[in-house]
Structure formats: structure tokens, C-alpha cells
Amino acid sequence: MTNKKLVVLGSVNADHILQVDSFPRPGETVTGHGYRVVAGGKGANQAVAAGRLGADIALIACVGNDDFGRNIIKTLSADGILTTGVITVPDTPTGIAIIYVDGKGENSIGISAEANAHLLPEVVEPHLTLLDHADALLMQLESPIITVELMARLAHHAGKTVVLNPAPARPLPDSLLANVTMITPNETETEILTGVTVKTEEEARKAAAVFHAKGVEKVIITLGSKGAFISDELGMRTIAGFSVSPVDTTAAGDVFNGALITALLEGKTMDDAVRFAHGAAAISVTRLGAQTSIPTRNEVDTFIEKEYCST
């Protein structure tokens, strides 16, 4: 493995999870079970995935001055993540996510930014030396967009690989996309950013062409159970995923992204990196919670080896 370094900039949340048979309709009360509070947030989830899978990684984020914020810094460190860029915001709670998980493993999520809203350029600036020593930057959209734009611009101009997972879905300025090396949207995010509804591979090709026209070099469109569509310098193709019985899909996309960039930094080809990411995400959806569902490197390697031996 190489010793390339990754910086993740993003959110940290306390995930309040309740399992229900079906999602409540407006005005309806449903009885749930299995309530728990676990660590989440797209930035922290992707960082933990990369850390557990072997990346040399630092996280830039904000947490609240509460018990959860103090404890999450310790658990992030235990997963091999450099936390000098995790800033504690006084008199503010850590970000919150309220998550329902239904009987099919699907989820419905509401979030409140709280401390994450304080991840502004002036807060990040003292920690830019982390970016100076990194080879790649991975970001999502649960942080202030002004900071995402700044970091993308700085990293791009410094010759770093800039990876954007554009979630939660929202329109983005072309000036940001011009500084993105690789983008990893799902079908919904792709439609919002390109105007192309992605139901077929031909539609994925059209959407990828829109991203390329805006300056993005590599496009990975995640297609759920159908796998992932790739468009890069080698052409366009779809890499199938693995079939598992889902329990909770909450962090599947985050695990995919953390695993993907980890594999690429190790020197894997794009196709092999996507297969590795599929394996990590497949394991995660068989477990409840966000960071509680993220597998170790040995688990992913064993899973992929077993899957290929059985085909």
C-alpha cells in the first residue's frame, strides 16, 4: 500500500435511530423499537470508513461542547483518524439526525446542522496545513457551501485530487464543479445537478457528459442495487454491486465513498476500487446504524474474496 494522505471535510452528527415497521404518515403515530444514539454525519461516516479500511486520514469538522462531541473525538481517534482539525464549538450542540428505519431497511432522515453550521472559512483556516500535506480531499454537502467551495478551490489549485459526494442533494454552482476531480452522485443527485433523469445506462452517459462539460474529470453515479456507472479517461461502463439482504441503508453511500477513495489512494484501478467500495457498502447495509455498520479492512477483503470464489 502507498502512504498517500486523505483529508475529509464534513459533518459530525449524533444519530437518533428508531426502527419502525413503516414510516408514519402525516398525523400518524407509530410504535417503534430498538432506539439508540450512534455516531453519524456524512463527513464523519466517510472518514471512519476510510480510517477502518486503512487510509492515512485527517478530519476537519465541528462538534458541540457536549458529551457526544467530546466522546466522538475519542472514537474517531480510535479508528485511526487524525482529529487535530475537529473543532469544538462552545455553547452549541453537536449536529443531530433523527432517523426512522423501516422493515425493508429503508430510512427517512431529518437533520439539524447545529455545530456543523460553524464550519466556516475562518474556522477552517488554521487547519489548512492538513490540506497542504494531503494527496486528496473528500467532501459532502452537510457543511456550509462557502467552505466547500473554498476548500475545493484551494485543493484544486494545489494539484490535489478533489472528490465531491454531492449529498444531500442540492443545485451547485459551475464554479465549484470546475474544481472537482471526481464526483459521486446517486441518481437523484445526478438529476438535480444535470437535469438528466437516470434510469438507463444511456441516460447515465448523458448525465456524465454534462458533468464532464463542467470540468469534472471522473464521474461515478451510484445506482443502488444496479451497481455504479463510471465515466473516466478509460471510457464508460457499469460495475455491478453485490446482492445482500438489507437491514439499514443509512450509511451505505458514505461507506462507498470512504472505501472508494481509500482504494484509489492505494493505487487500485478505478474498476477494482469501485468493486471494493461495493463490498464495503454491501456489508454495511446488513447492520444497523451509521458508523456502527462500517466494516474493517479484513471483513471487506474476506467478503469480496468469498463473493468472487462463489461466482
Buried (B, 14 or more C-beta within 10 A) or exposed (E): EEEBBBBBBBBBBBBBBBBBEEEEEEEEEEEBEEEEEBBBBBBBBBBBBBBBBBBBBBBBBBBBBBEBBEBBBEBBBEBBBBBEBBBBBEEBBBBBBBBBBBEEBBBEBEBEBBBBBBBBEEBBEEBBEBBEEBBBBBBBBBBBEEBBBBBBBBBBEEEBBBBBBBBEBEEBEEEBBEBBBBBBBBBEBBBBBBEBEBEEBEBBBBBBBBBBEBBBBBBBBBBEEBBBBBBBEEEBBBBEBBEBEBBBBBBBBBBBBBBBBBBBBBEBEBBBBBBBBBBBBBBBBBBBBBBBBBBBBEBBBBBBEEBEEEE
